[in-house]
Amino acid sequence: MGLVKDMIKEIENKSREFYEFILPPIDMFLDENDLKIVIDIPGFSKKDIELTINDDILSIKAQKVIGKEVKSLIVNQRPNIIDKKIRLPINIKEGEENMESAKYENGILTLIIPVTKKGKNISIE
């Protein structure tokens, strides 16, 4: 019985590690002025989430503490830690790197980042 418990625990640990590496799911929508990023991170509270933008890299860190006093049959199916870095497909407007606007509601984090064109439009005659 001890061997089966150890195997189940190892499988749970590997599945959580995979989830933390691959996920959270992220969608990006680009229009002329803004990049909208939608990130699914259920189970965290606002205070657990830290976002930073450095150049064109968005960093998402989240960590939650689960009390040891709670007894459960299945644990570690959801991640306790998220540490993900994403290269953004845009140039960020100068001064917008320190954006403070994000919305977290019902496990969904939404960011809207102003974009700027890099380069110059060339007219054709």
MDTraj code that builds the backbone (N, CA, C; nanometers):
import mdtraj as md
import numpy as np

residues = "MET GLY LEU VAL LYS ASP MET ILE LYS GLU ILE GLU ASN LYS SER ARG GLU PHE TYR GLU PHE ILE LEU PRO PRO ILE ASP MET PHE LEU ASP GLU ASN ASP LEU LYS ILE VAL ILE ASP ILE PRO GLY PHE SER LYS LYS ASP ILE GLU LEU THR ILE ASN ASP ASP ILE LEU SER ILE LYS ALA GLN LYS VAL ILE GLY LYS GLU VAL LYS SER LEU ILE VAL ASN GLN ARG PRO ASN ILE ILE ASP LYS LYS ILE ARG LEU PRO ILE ASN ILE LYS GLU GLY GLU GLU ASN MET GLU SER ALA LYS TYR GLU ASN GLY ILE LEU THR LEU ILE ILE PRO VAL THR LYS LYS GLY LYS ASN ILE SER ILE GLU".split()
xyz = np.array([
    [0.0828, -0.1205, 0.0000],
    [0.0000, 0.0000, 0.0000],
    [0.0867, 0.1261, 0.0000],
    [0.2020, 0.1225, 0.0685],
    [0.2904, 0.2371, 0.0738],
    [0.3454, 0.2737, -0.0628],
    [0.3739, 0.1727, -0.1446],
    [0.4262, 0.1958, -0.2784],
    [0.3226, 0.2657, -0.3662],
    [0.1973, 0.2244, -0.3557],
    [0.0897, 0.2867, -0.4339],
    [0.0721, 0.4326, -0.3935],
    [0.0760, 0.4602, -0.2636],
    [0.0641, 0.5985, -0.2163],
    [0.1779, 0.6845, -0.2695],
    [0.2988, 0.6289, -0.2657],
    [0.4149, 0.7026, -0.3165],
    [0.4023, 0.7309, -0.4653],
    [0.3530, 0.6325, -0.5410],
    [0.3347, 0.6519, -0.6854],
    [0.2305, 0.7590, -0.7134],
    [0.1200, 0.7552, -0.6413],
    [0.0136, 0.8548, -0.6611],
    [0.0663, 0.9943, -0.6271],
    [0.1411, 1.0055, -0.5188],
    [0.1969, 1.1351, -0.4801],
    [0.2924, 1.1871, -0.5878],
    [0.3760, 1.0990, -0.6433],
    [0.4700, 1.1395, -0.7477],
    [0.3960, 1.1841, -0.8735],
    [0.2902, 1.1131, -0.9105],
    [0.2098, 1.1521, -1.0271],
    [0.1458, 1.2884, -1.0036],
    [0.0936, 1.3117, -0.8835],
    [0.0335, 1.4413, -0.8511],
    [0.1374, 1.5523, -0.8604],
    [0.2582, 1.5271, -0.8091],
    [0.3640, 1.6280, -0.8149],
    [0.4023, 1.6597, -0.9592],
    [0.4152, 1.5574, -1.0432],
    [0.4517, 1.5787, -1.1837],
    [0.3419, 1.6529, -1.2584],
    [0.2152, 1.6194, -1.2313],
    [0.1069, 1.6890, -1.3010],
    [0.1011, 1.8351, -1.2589],
    [0.1275, 1.8635, -1.1308],
    [0.1287, 2.0025, -1.0848],
    [0.2446, 2.0776, -1.1481],
    [0.3625, 2.0147, -1.1547],
    [0.4784, 2.0787, -1.2181],
    [0.4505, 2.1094, -1.3643],
    [0.3847, 2.0167, -1.4343],
    [0.3499, 2.0382, -1.5738],
    [0.2541, 2.1561, -1.5867],
    [0.1530, 2.1611, -1.5013],
    [0.0562, 2.2696, -1.5032],
    [0.1261, 2.4028, -1.4799],
    [0.2149, 2.4078, -1.3821],
    [0.2836, 2.5323, -1.3500],
    [0.3755, 2.5763, -1.4630],
    [0.4314, 2.4815, -1.5394],
    [0.5214, 2.5151, -1.6491],
    [0.4449, 2.5599, -1.7733],
    [0.3413, 2.4865, -1.8106],
    [0.2674, 2.5111, -1.9341],
    [0.1617, 2.6203, -1.9181],
    [0.0906, 2.6159, -1.8104],
    [-0.0215, 2.7067, -1.7923],
    [0.0214, 2.8228, -1.7049],
    [-0.0464, 2.9241, -1.6872],
    [-0.1879, 2.9434, -1.7119],
    [-0.2164, 2.9753, -1.8587],
    [-0.3374, 2.9407, -1.9029],
    [-0.3750, 2.9750, -2.0404],
    [-0.3806, 3.1266, -2.0581],
    [-0.3281, 3.1718, -2.1707],
    [-0.3202, 3.3157, -2.1977],
    [-0.3714, 3.3423, -2.3389],
    [-0.4589, 3.4411, -2.3513],
    [-0.5060, 3.4876, -2.4819],
    [-0.4639, 3.6326, -2.4970],
    [-0.4235, 3.6701, -2.6204],
    [-0.3861, 3.8087, -2.6493],
    [-0.4650, 3.8570, -2.7692],
    [-0.5144, 3.9792, -2.7591],
    [-0.5910, 4.0417, -2.8666],
    [-0.5289, 4.1777, -2.8943],
    [-0.4959, 4.2034, -3.0203],
    [-0.4282, 4.3283, -3.0568],
    [-0.5160, 4.4093, -3.1492],
    [-0.5335, 4.5365, -3.1151],
    [-0.5973, 4.6292, -3.2084],
    [-0.5000, 4.7444, -3.2315],
    [-0.5453, 4.8525, -3.2914],
    [-0.4547, 4.9618, -3.3283],
    [-0.3900, 5.0306, -3.2086],
    [-0.4598, 5.0343, -3.0946],
    [-0.4109, 5.1116, -2.9811],
    [-0.3671, 5.0293, -2.8611],
    [-0.4237, 4.9098, -2.8456],
    [-0.4024, 4.8347, -2.7225],
    [-0.3774, 4.6866, -2.7488],
    [-0.3079, 4.6261, -2.6549],
    [-0.2953, 4.4815, -2.6481],
    [-0.3730, 4.4379, -2.5250],
    [-0.4720, 4.3507, -2.5447],
    [-0.5509, 4.2989, -2.4334],
    [-0.5017, 4.1580, -2.4042],
    [-0.4659, 4.1340, -2.2789],
    [-0.4167, 4.0036, -2.2370],
    [-0.5144, 3.9477, -2.1341],
    [-0.5601, 3.8249, -2.1577],
    [-0.6535, 3.7575, -2.0677],
    [-0.5846, 3.6312, -2.0172],
    [-0.5726, 3.6202, -1.8849],
    [-0.4995, 3.5096, -1.8224],
    [-0.5923, 3.4400, -1.7233],
    [-0.6041, 3.3086, -1.7363],
    [-0.6850, 3.2300, -1.6429],
    [-0.5970, 3.1832, -1.5277],
    [-0.6221, 3.2359, -1.4086],
    [-0.5506, 3.1893, -1.2896],
    [-0.6484, 3.1785, -1.1727],
    [-0.7371, 3.0798, -1.1785],
    [-0.8351, 3.0643, -1.0707],
    [-0.7695, 3.0153, -0.9425],
    [-0.8338, 3.0467, -0.8315],
    [-0.7875, 2.9968, -0.7024],
    [-0.6930, 3.0889, -0.6288],
    [-0.6560, 3.1996, -0.6900],
    [-0.5680, 3.2963, -0.6249],
    [-0.6496, 3.4187, -0.5869],
    [-0.6002, 3.4948, -0.4911],
    [-0.6635, 3.6231, -0.4611],
    [-0.5766, 3.7333, -0.5202],
    [-0.6308, 3.8528, -0.5293],
    [-0.5570, 3.9655, -0.5886],
    [-0.4223, 3.9868, -0.5216],
    [-0.4208, 3.9733, -0.3897],
    [-0.2967, 3.9996, -0.3160],
    [-0.1899, 3.8939, -0.3425],
    [-0.2294, 3.7778, -0.3964],
    [-0.1341, 3.6703, -0.4270],
    [-0.0618, 3.6913, -0.5596],
    [-0.1091, 3.7854, -0.6424],
    [-0.0606, 3.7990, -0.7802],
    [0.0291, 3.9217, -0.7933],
    [0.1429, 3.9025, -0.8610],
    [0.2358, 4.0128, -0.8874],
    [0.2645, 4.0172, -1.0373],
    [0.2462, 4.1332, -1.0979],
    [0.2712, 4.1529, -1.2407],
    [0.3787, 4.2582, -1.2592],
    [0.4704, 4.2323, -1.3516],
    [0.5693, 4.3333, -1.3871],
    [0.5929, 4.3289, -1.5373],
    [0.6263, 4.4447, -1.5928],
    [0.6639, 4.4535, -1.7339],
    [0.8028, 4.5155, -1.7388],
    [0.8921, 4.4460, -1.8076],
    [1.0273, 4.4969, -1.8268],
    [1.0575, 4.4834, -1.9758],
    [1.0711, 4.5966, -2.0442],
    [1.0837, 4.5996, -2.1896],
    [0.9617, 4.5307, -2.2498],
    [0.9813, 4.4191, -2.3202],
    [0.8669, 4.3509, -2.3810],
    [0.8371, 4.2170, -2.3124],
    [0.8795, 4.2030, -2.1860],
    [0.8562, 4.0797, -2.1105],
    [0.7554, 4.1067, -1.9992],
    [0.6456, 4.0313, -2.0016],
    [0.5465, 4.0365, -1.8948],
    [0.5763, 3.9207, -1.8006],
    [0.5902, 3.9509, -1.6733],
    [0.6166, 3.8491, -1.5723],
    [0.4948, 3.8356, -1.4832],
    [0.4480, 3.7111, -1.4673],
    [0.3323, 3.6811, -1.3837],
    [0.3794, 3.5893, -1.2718],
    [0.3663, 3.6362, -1.1491],
    [0.4015, 3.5537, -1.0337],
    [0.2804, 3.5490, -0.9412],
    [0.2494, 3.4302, -0.8958],
    [0.1395, 3.4139, -0.8014],
    [0.1743, 3.2995, -0.7080],
    [0.1410, 3.3171, -0.5815],
    [0.1665, 3.2114, -0.4851],
    [0.0585, 3.2164, -0.3787],
    [0.0062, 3.0984, -0.3458],
    [-0.0935, 3.0918, -0.2398],
    [-0.0484, 2.9912, -0.1354],
    [-0.0896, 3.0149, -0.0144],
    [-0.0550, 2.9279, 0.0969],
    [-0.1800, 2.8499, 0.1354],
    [-0.1636, 2.7194, 0.1418],
    [-0.2746, 2.6336, 0.1827],
    [-0.2436, 2.5831, 0.3219],
    [-0.3381, 2.6013, 0.4118],
    [-0.3171, 2.5601, 0.5503],
    [-0.2970, 2.4102, 0.5648],
    [-0.2088, 2.3733, 0.6536],
    [-0.1797, 2.2312, 0.6782],
    [-0.2907, 2.1644, 0.7593],
    [-0.3729, 2.2451, 0.8271],
    [-0.4752, 2.1874, 0.9130],
    [-0.5932, 2.1283, 0.8350],
    [-0.6013, 2.1602, 0.7076],
    [-0.7103, 2.1099, 0.6249],
    [-0.6772, 1.9685, 0.5788],
    [-0.7698, 1.8760, 0.5994],
    [-0.7494, 1.7382, 0.5541],
    [-0.8302, 1.7179, 0.4272],
    [-0.7636, 1.6667, 0.3254],
    [-0.8330, 1.6436, 0.1997],
    [-0.7885, 1.5110, 0.1416],
    [-0.8693, 1.4594, 0.0514],
    [-0.8388, 1.3322, -0.0122],
    [-0.7469, 1.3494, -0.1317],
    [-0.7674, 1.4561, -0.2075],
    [-0.6859, 1.4828, -0.3257],
    [-0.6294, 1.6230, -0.3111],
    [-0.4987, 1.6336, -0.3262],
    [-0.4344, 1.7645, -0.3167],
    [-0.3412, 1.7835, -0.4349],
    [-0.2986, 1.9063, -0.4507],
    [-0.2011, 1.9435, -0.5528],
    [-0.2517, 1.9261, -0.6952],
    [-0.3807, 1.9330, -0.7163],
    [-0.4328, 1.9276, -0.8519],
    [-0.4244, 2.0641, -0.9190],
    [-0.4236, 2.1681, -0.8399],
    [-0.4084, 2.3040, -0.8911],
    [-0.2738, 2.3569, -0.8429],
    [-0.2152, 2.4474, -0.9172],
    [-0.0833, 2.4958, -0.8751],
    [-0.0932, 2.5896, -0.7559],
    [0.0071, 2.5847, -0.6720],
    [0.0190, 2.6800, -0.5618],
    [0.1084, 2.7961, -0.6013],
    [0.1903, 2.7742, -0.7052],
    [0.2846, 2.8758, -0.7502],
    [0.2756, 2.8873, -0.9023],
    [0.2725, 3.0099, -0.9500],
    [0.2833, 3.0366, -1.0935],
    [0.3968, 3.1370, -1.1102],
    [0.4874, 3.1068, -1.1994],
    [0.5978, 3.1984, -1.2313],
    [0.6197, 3.1881, -1.3815],
    [0.5565, 3.2775, -1.4552],
    [0.5567, 3.2688, -1.6011],
    [0.6048, 3.4005, -1.6593],
    [0.6858, 3.3902, -1.7623],
    [0.7323, 3.5083, -1.8347],
    [0.6895, 3.4940, -1.9795],
    [0.6366, 3.6031, -2.0341],
    [0.5837, 3.6020, -2.1700],
    [0.6432, 3.7189, -2.2465],
    [0.6954, 3.6904, -2.3642],
    [0.7436, 3.7981, -2.4514],
    [0.6219, 3.8556, -2.5232],
    [0.6027, 3.9857, -2.5088],
    [0.4883, 4.0520, -2.5704],
    [0.5184, 4.0845, -2.7168],
    [0.4175, 4.0741, -2.8029],
    [0.4392, 4.0981, -2.9462],
    [0.4259, 4.2445, -2.9855],
    [0.4559, 4.3343, -2.8927],
    [0.4350, 4.4776, -2.9176],
    [0.5510, 4.5581, -2.8621],
    [0.5526, 4.6850, -2.9007],
    [0.6394, 4.7832, -2.8361],
    [0.5511, 4.8603, -2.7387],
    [0.5982, 4.8734, -2.6174],
    [0.5194, 4.9409, -2.5152],
    [0.5502, 5.0891, -2.5180],
    [0.4456, 5.1721, -2.5060],
    [0.4662, 5.3161, -2.5042],
    [0.5565, 5.3540, -2.3886],
    [0.6458, 5.4476, -2.4141],
    [0.7397, 5.4902, -2.3113],
    [0.6638, 5.5407, -2.1898],
    [0.7037, 5.4974, -2.0730],
    [0.6372, 5.5359, -1.9494],
    [0.5261, 5.4415, -1.9095],
    [0.4864, 5.3486, -1.9983],
    [0.3787, 5.2559, -1.9674],
    [0.4307, 5.1252, -1.9084],
    [0.5645, 5.1102, -1.8954],
    [0.6201, 4.9859, -1.8423],
    [0.5707, 4.9609, -1.7009],
    [0.5455, 5.0665, -1.6279],
    [0.5029, 5.0537, -1.4890],
    [0.3517, 5.0654, -1.4779],
    [0.2822, 5.0050, -1.5706],
    [0.1358, 5.0085, -1.5690],
    [0.0822, 4.9582, -1.4367],
    [-0.0194, 5.0203, -1.3909],
    [-0.0797, 4.9779, -1.2658],
    [-0.2229, 4.9326, -1.2870],
    [-0.2664, 4.9186, -1.4110],
    [-0.4056, 4.8827, -1.4337],
    [-0.4183, 4.7387, -1.4808],
    [-0.4856, 4.6615, -1.4005],
    [-0.5194, 4.5243, -1.4336],
    [-0.6470, 4.4923, -1.3565],
    [-0.7238, 4.3999, -1.4089],
    [-0.8492, 4.3636, -1.3438],
    [-0.8487, 4.2132, -1.3194],
    [-0.8790, 4.1723, -1.1969],
    [-0.8858, 4.0310, -1.1627],
    [-1.0247, 4.0029, -1.1083],
    [-1.0991, 3.9203, -1.1815],
    [-1.2369, 3.8913, -1.1422],
    [-1.2713, 3.7483, -1.1807],
    [-1.3256, 3.6745, -1.0863],
    [-1.3687, 3.5363, -1.1079],
    [-1.2579, 3.4483, -1.1656],
    [-1.1345, 3.4687, -1.1193],
    [-1.0225, 3.3859, -1.1626],
    [-0.9614, 3.4259, -1.2955],
    [-1.0076, 3.5368, -1.3522],
    [-0.9560, 3.5821, -1.4813],
    [-0.8898, 3.7185, -1.4637],
    [-0.7637, 3.7254, -1.5052],
    [-0.6862, 3.8486, -1.4980],
    [-0.6841, 3.9117, -1.6362],
    [-0.7218, 4.0390, -1.6456],
    [-0.7262, 4.1098, -1.7734],
    [-0.6372, 4.2332, -1.7657],
    [-0.5458, 4.2446, -1.8623],
    [-0.4581, 4.3611, -1.8721],
    [-0.4826, 4.4277, -2.0062],
    [-0.4785, 4.5597, -2.0081],
    [-0.4846, 4.6337, -2.1336],
    [-0.3609, 4.7218, -2.1373],
    [-0.2776, 4.6970, -2.2385],
    [-0.1495, 4.7667, -2.2497],
    [-0.1508, 4.8531, -2.3749],
    [-0.1282, 4.9841, -2.3606],
    [-0.1187, 5.0708, -2.4783],
    [0.0026, 5.0316, -2.5627],
    [-0.0126, 5.0375, -2.6945],
    [0.0979, 5.0008, -2.7840],
    [0.1401, 5.1208, -2.8673],
    [0.2576, 5.1113, -2.9199],
    [0.3079, 5.2147, -3.0098],
    [0.3687, 5.1452, -3.1305],
    [0.3602, 5.2098, -3.2424],
    [0.4233, 5.1557, -3.3634],
    [0.5711, 5.1870, -3.3579],
    [0.6490, 5.0923, -3.4009],
    [0.7914, 5.1182, -3.4136],
    [0.8179, 5.1192, -3.5636],
    [0.8695, 5.2237, -3.6090],
    [0.8929, 5.2359, -3.7518],
    [0.8071, 5.3477, -3.8087],
    [0.8100, 5.3573, -3.9385],
    [0.7425, 5.4676, -4.0052],
    [0.6636, 5.4101, -4.1234],
    [0.5414, 5.4601, -4.1396],
    [0.4632, 5.4203, -4.2566],
    [0.5218, 5.4862, -4.3801],
    [0.5264, 5.4129, -4.4885],
    [0.5790, 5.4651, -4.6134],
    [0.4665, 5.4663, -4.7159],
    [0.4437, 5.5831, -4.7737],
    [0.3382, 5.5932, -4.8736],
    [0.3929, 5.5489, -5.0100],
    [0.3061, 5.4917, -5.0893],
    [0.3423, 5.4451, -5.2220],
    [0.2771, 5.5357, -5.3247],
    [0.3548, 5.5870, -5.4190],
    [0.3003, 5.6754, -5.5213],
    [0.2763, 5.5984, -5.6489],
])
top = md.Topology()
chain = top.add_chain()
for i, resn in enumerate(residues, 1):
    res = top.add_residue(resn, chain, resSeq=i)
    for name in ("N", "CA", "C"):
        top.add_atom(name, md.element.get_by_symbol(name[0]), res)
traj = md.Trajectory(xyz[None], top)
